[in-house]
Amino acid sequence: MIDNFWLAIAFLVGGIFSFLLTSSIWQRRQQRLREQLVETVRFATAVMRRSVTLAKSDTCYRTGSRQRAKRQQIEGELTSKLKECDRQLLAIDRELQSELALRQLADAKQQESETNFRYLVETVKDYAIYLLDPQGYIVTWNAGAERIKGYTAEEIIGQHFSRFYVDEDIECGHPDYELILTEAQGRYEEEGWRLRKDGSVFWANVVTISRRDRDGSLKGFCRVIHDVTMRKQAEIEIRNALAQEKELNELKSRFISMTSHEFRTPLATILSSAELLEYYADKLPPAEKSELFGQIGTATKRMTELLEDVLAIEKAESGKLQFNPATLDLEKFCQNLVSEMQLTAGNKHQIFFTNFGDCKNVFMDEKLLRHILSNLLSNAMKYSPQGGIVKFDLDCNDREAIFQIQDSGIGIPLEDQAKLFESFHRGRNVGNISGTGLGLFIVKTMVDLHKGKISVNSQVGFGTTFTAIVPCKF
């Protein structure tokens, strides 16, 4: 009887130990095992109580056959139940061993997966991948982060991640704002400028993900950064190209509008003069006929100049405007040009030409030079509507020729002088004076082809002086 009692105790202890082992490893099987073990414990306890009672009864009634039979019955029941418990415990043990093997296999696979993932993160070089603690301090650093940002792990771990941001972002608190959004949303993505160790900047695509425990408490953040500077530069170039194309289309529209307007005026003059001559030629005095022919000639010359400007711009934009320098007697060239311009100017304007150096043997493009000087002289007379003197000074040395053309006309507002050499730009004070805004743009283009420089000095109401400096030799 005593042996049976200790046998029940042994099975009880074994059952409790198995239950504790099971509950510590697999919580999902606790309920089923607990029910089986509780039943076993209840039976073993009842058997022990009955065994103790029988032991006492045996002492008093050792000779009674009835008690012996009852004891034998109880021992048989106990033995049968303990065998059943033993079979159940063995089955549970086998099941636990099977699940333990599966769990070990799963743990091994998980460990292998974590090792592979850690290897991937540590060796990838196209992405910077690192972890932050909840306050934003760096706790890990991979090879990609070192390549993109320039810091080694020893230099950067323990530092706050805000050191990668430009001053403007730090001043407005953007790094902290990112972490707040990530903590609230779980994931945050943006693009912006970031700093490298050497102080240079790059355009980064940044993804920040929050890391949490099973209970939901924040463990920190994971950040993945990709350098997309080349893509950003391509976007900027495309945007600039689209803006330039838009600007070019606008310029073309303005060009068509202005040139059509400028052509309309001389054409109207030619038409009206031709009609008067056609119908009233025999009735008009010679002076009026001469005036009408003069108007036709002036209008025709104006249209020719417009056409030359249009052709010059077309060649400049297409890269066909050629620079063909040759030996030139610059002094004689300027004198002839002044004579031609004076004929069209009449008595209203006087062009005074002065040469201060030896300019007889220079190396320039005569055709382009004619465009430059004729445009400047024409503007000097056109924007001096009251008439007056136009001074044209030439000075040469061994290296360069200096052309200076001065008038006493309406002048150019200071606000317009910075954009004066842009196409279609005209001073805001030109009023009804005709013009396309192309002349000075053409002048600047042709001076640039000579590798020269041009500047302007003007005051409203006191006239304008243009100075062009052109190399004599190439």
Buried (B, 14 or more C-beta within 10 A) or exposed (E): EEEBBEBBEEBBEBBEEBBEBBEEEBEEBBEEBEEBBEEBBEBBEEBBEBBEEBEEBBEEEEEEEEBBEBBEEBBEEBEEBBEEBBEBBEEBBEEBEEBEEEEEEEEEEEEEEEEEEEEEBBEBEEBBBBBBBBEBBBEBBBBBBBBBBBBEBEEBBEBBBBBBBEEEBBEEEBBEEBBEBBBEEEEBEEEBBBBBBEEEEBBBBBBBBBBEEEEEEBEBBBBBBBBBBEEBEEEEEEEEEEEEEEEEEEBEEBBEEBBEEBBEEBBEBBEBBBEBBEEEEEEBEEEEBEEBEEBBEBBBEBBEBBEBBBEBBEEBBEEEBEBEBEEBEBBEBBBEBBEEBBEBBEEEBEBEBEBEBEBBEBBBBEEBBBBBBBBBBBBBBBBBEEBBBBBBBBBBEEEBBBBBBBBBBBBBEEEBBEEBBEBBBBBEBBEEBEBBBBBBBBBBBBBBBBEBBBEBEBEBEEBBBBBBBBBBEE
